[in-house]
Structures are given as C-alpha cells and as structure tokens.
Amino acid sequence: MDIFKFKIDSENFIKEFEKLISETLRGESVLNESMMYSALGGGKRLRPLLMYGMAKTLGVKKEDIMPYALALELIHTYSLIHDDLPSMDDDDVRRGKATNHIVYGEAVAILSGDGLLNKSYEVLFKHILENTNKENVLCAREISKSAGIEGMILGQIYDMENENKEIDMNKLKETHKLKTGKLIKVALTVPMIISKCTVEQSEIINNIGEDLGLMYQIKDDLLDVYGDSEKTGKNIGSDIKKKKATYVSILGKEATESKYNELMYKIEENLNKIEADIFFKILVEKIMKREK
C-alpha cells in the first residue's frame, strides 16, 4: 500500500465512521445539535483509525471493531468538551472553531459531555447484547477503565493538581500516560482482545500503545510552545499561561525532542516485531510527523 492507497482507505473509513456518528447522535433538541457540533467538528479520528489499523494487522473484521471505535470517539469528544470548560482549561478555540461552551453556553456543554459519555455505553451494551461473548465484555470493560477513575479522569485530576507546581518526570509521565495515553492504548487493546493473539504479541502491542500515547502527548507539549495555531487549531502557549507542567517546561526543547525520537525508534522496532499491516505503519508514521 502506498500513500495514495492509504489516503483513499482512511478517507473511506472516516466517511463511513462519521456517518455512523451522525446516525447515533441525530435528533431535534439543542442537546443533539451541541453533541453533533463537537463530534463532527473536524477531529482527526486518530483513535478509530488506530483501532482499524490494528484490526487489519491482527485479521479482525472492521464490523467487529466499529462499535468500540464509535464508543471511544464519543468518550474522547465528551472529554474535550469538558476539558475546554472555564472550570478546567478554559479554552475558547478547538479544532479551529469556537469551543462548545462558547457556542452553546456552559450548562449545555456540560450536559452534552454527559450525553456523549452515556451514549457511548449505550453503544457498548447494544453491541454486547447482540454479540455476547467473553471477548466483547472484556473490550467494553477495558474502554470503561481507560476512560474512568483509573484512566483518563484520574489523569485530568493529576494535570490540574500539577499546575503551578514543580514536579518530577515520573509524576509527569504518569499524568500523560493516564490523561492522553489510556484512550490511545485501548484503541489497540480492543482488536488485540478480539483476535485472541498470543501473549508475546499482546505484550508488544501493549508496549506500542504505551509508547504511542506518551509520544502523542509529548508532541502536544512541543506544539503548544513551538506550533502554528493555524495548523493546530488551538491557542499556542495555553499551557505556559496556565503554568502547567509539561515535558518542555521541565526538560526544555532539545531534551524533549530527544525523548520523542527515542519513543519513535522503540515504536518502529515493535511494529516490525508484530509485522504490522502497512496501513497501520503509515498511520503511525503520519502521527509521528504531525504538526497539529
């Protein structure tokens, strides 16, 4: 598969996936309108694409991962709406557009996030009821854990607690691993569980997920300082203004880039070990080189 074929395949997947989002969230209320505004507001669909790419690698059918990809993207969208609220990161721009609470007000934004989270579990339960087996229950549990008080939410708490503080690298790494990394890692975990792959393969895939999640957040740290707001669709320097602990604030640019490159090489090594599908390899390469 060359870049052109990858582009066609990923575009077709995203088109199908966004149609699924639209069908899932359609309705007449301002709540539906608000949820659709954020869910269809120009996201990269990184987590669904990663899940799709790992499914290709492990021989899992696309239809078997779509409900999980949908649930994961709804959870991710809810987290962004709540992240942007005045009581949290207080951001007014997301993906080059006004954030949800700027458009619909804080109360509707909160309820839209709540609605997306609950809808994600509706999607999971529906799929499990129609396809009851141990693997599907395990996949739903892993998504729930990754998004919850042992995963993303705990990471968000750490992130807020770290503001205006000097913390060590272990604490920062744990924060990134939870806040950003968990939802990226679980995108690989789902097809891994469904495929019933070997213990050795599972260990390698888990390592890829861990490293990819951390690498993604480190890149965000770099882009927040050195990125282009027109490309990122976000305000540059927001972490500095909020005095958040980041890899750049603790290590500086050069050491942060060195850590980023170290993770990149580890991921590439592990991709070769599992003989990753070319779609997945190209996707990871694009993530590594991203500027937004």
N, C-alpha and C positions, 0 to 999 in steps of 0.2 A: 504493500500500500504506500503510495506516495502522498505528498502533502495535499494534492488536489483531491484524491480519493478520500483522504481523512476529512477534508473540509466538507465534501458532499455528505459523507456518512454522519458527521457530527451535526451538520445543519439539518439533515432529515430527522435525526434523533431529537434535536431541540424543538423542531416544529411539531413533531408528534407529542413530545413531552409538554409543551406549552398549551397544546390543545387539551390535554388531559387536565392541566391546572385550571384552565378556563371552564371546562365542564364540571369540575369539582367545586369551584367557588362561585359559579354563576347564581344570580338572584337579584331581587329588585331593591333591596334595602341599601342604605348608606354603608352598612357593615360589609356587604358583599362588594360594593364599589371600592371601599377602602382596602379590603384584603386584595382585591384584584390589582389595584394601583401599585401595591408593593410587590406582589407575587409575579406580576408581569411587567415589572418596571426596568427591564434591561439587565437582569442578572446573567452571569457567565454560565450558570448551570454546572458549575465545577463538580459538585458532589454527585449529581446524577450521571454526569459524563464519566467520572471516575468509576462509579459503580458499573456502568455499561462496559467500560474498557476492561475492568477486572472480570466481568462476566464473560466477555469474549475470550480472555486469557484462559479461563477455567472451564469453558464449554457450557456455561449456563445460559439458558434461553432468555432473550430480552424480556418477554412477557412475565417471566418469573421474578424479575427484579423491579419491574416498573412500579408496583405499589409501594415498595420500600423507598425507591428513588423519589416518588411523589411525597411520601410522608416526611422524608428527610429534608426535602426542599421547603415544605411548608413550615417545618420546625426552624430551619435556617432563616426563613423570611420573618417569622414571628420574632426571632432573636434580634434581627436587625431593627425592626420597628421599635422594640423596647430599648435596645442599645442607644438609639438616637433620641430618646425622650429627655426632657430637661433635667429630670431627676438622676439620669445616668450620664451619658456622654454629651448630651445637649448639642446635637449636630443638626444643622438645617439643610444640609445637602447630602444626598445619597444617590450614587449612580448618575450624577449629573442633573438630578431633579430635586425639587423640594422634598424633604423627608415627610413621612406620613403625618406626623402631628402638626407640621406647619400647614398642610393642606386641609386636614380633617379635624384638627383640634386634638388636644391631649387625651381626652376621655375616649373618643372614638379610636384613636391609635392604640390605647391600652386594650380596649375590647377587641380590636382587630387582631392584635397579637394573641390574645386569649383564644379567639375564634380559630386562628390558624393552628395553634397548638392542639386544640381539641379535635379539629378536623383531621389532623394527622393521625390521631389514634382511632378515629372512625375508619379511616382508610386501612389501617393495620388490622383492626378487628374484622372488618369485612373480608379482607383477603384471607385471614386465618380461618374464619368460619367456612369459607368456600374451599379452602385448601388446608385442611387440618393435618399437620404432621409436626414432629418434634423440631425439625429444622426451621419451619416458619415461625413457630413460637419463640425459638432462640433468636431469630433475626429481629423480631419485634422487641424482645427484651433488650437486646444489645443497643438498638436505636434509642429506646427509652432511657437506658442507663447512661448512654453517651450524652443525651440532651439534659439529663436531670441533675440531682444534687451530688452525684459522684462524677459529673462530667462538666458540660458547658456552664451550667448555672453556678457551680462552685468556682469555676474559672473566672466568671464575671465578678463574683464576690472578691476573689483574690485581686483581680485587676483594680477594683475600686479601693480596696484596702492598701494597695501598693502606691497609690497617689501620694505625692509629697513625702515619700519615704526613700531612704537608701536601703535597697535590698540586695541580697547576693544572687548569683547566677542560678543557683539551684531553685530558689523561690520563683524567679522569673521564668525559668524553663518549665516548672510545674504549672504556672499560670497559663502559659502559652499552650502547653500540652492539653490542658483541660478546656480552656475557652475556645480555642480555634481547632486544635488538633483532634479532639474527640469526634467531631462531626465529619472530619475528613477521613479519619481512620475507619470509622464504621461503614463508610461507603465501600471500602474494600472488604470489610468483615462479612457483610451480607452475602455476596456471591461466594466467598470462601466457605461459609457455613452451608449454603445450599449445595455446593459442589461436593461436599464431604471429602475435601482434599486431604492429603497426608499431613501428619504432624509437622514434618520438615517444611512442607510448602506453607503451612499455616504460620509457622514461626517467621519465615522470610517475609510473607505478606504483612504480618503484624509489624515487622521492622520497617517495611516500606511505608506503611500507614503512619507510624510514629514519626519517622523522619520527614515525610512529606508534609504532615501537619505542622511540625515545628518550622520547617523551611518556609512554608507559606506565610506563617506569622512573622518570621524574621524579615521576609521580603516586604511585608506590610510596614514593619518598623522602618526599613530603609526608604520606602516610598513616601512615608509620612514626612520625612525630612527632605529627601532629595528628589521626590517625584514631581510630576507635572499634573496640576489639578485638572487640566483639560482632559488628560488621559485617564486619571484615576477616578474622576467623577466625585471626588471628595475634597474637602478643605485640607490643604497642606499645612503641616505644623500643628495640628489639633492636639496631638499627644504632648508636645512641648508646652503648649498653653495650659493644658490640664495637669502638667507635671507628672505624667505617667512614667513608670519605669519601663524602658524598652531596651533591646539589645544595643541600639545606637547610643542611648543615654548612658549605659553602663560601660560598654566596650569601645565605643567610637566607631567610625565608619569602616576603617581598614580591618579591624578585628572581626567586626560583624560580617563583612563580606567574606572573610576567610572562613568563618563558621558556616556561612551559607554554602560556599564552594565545597567544604568538607561533607556536608549533608548531601549535596548534589552527587558527589562521587559515590557515596555509600548507596544511594538510591539506584544509580545506574548499575552498580555491581549486582545488587539484589534483583533488579529487573532481568538481568542476564541469567541469573541462577534459576528463576522460575520460567524462563523462556516466555516472557511477556508478549502478548499479542502486539503487533506493530501499531495498532490504533492506540493502545494504552501507552506505548513508548513515546509516540509522537505527542500525545496529550500531556504526558509528564514533562517532556522537553519544552512544550509551549508554556507550561506553568512555571518552569524554571526561568524562562526568558521574559516573563510577563512584565509589563510596565504599568499595569492597572489592577 
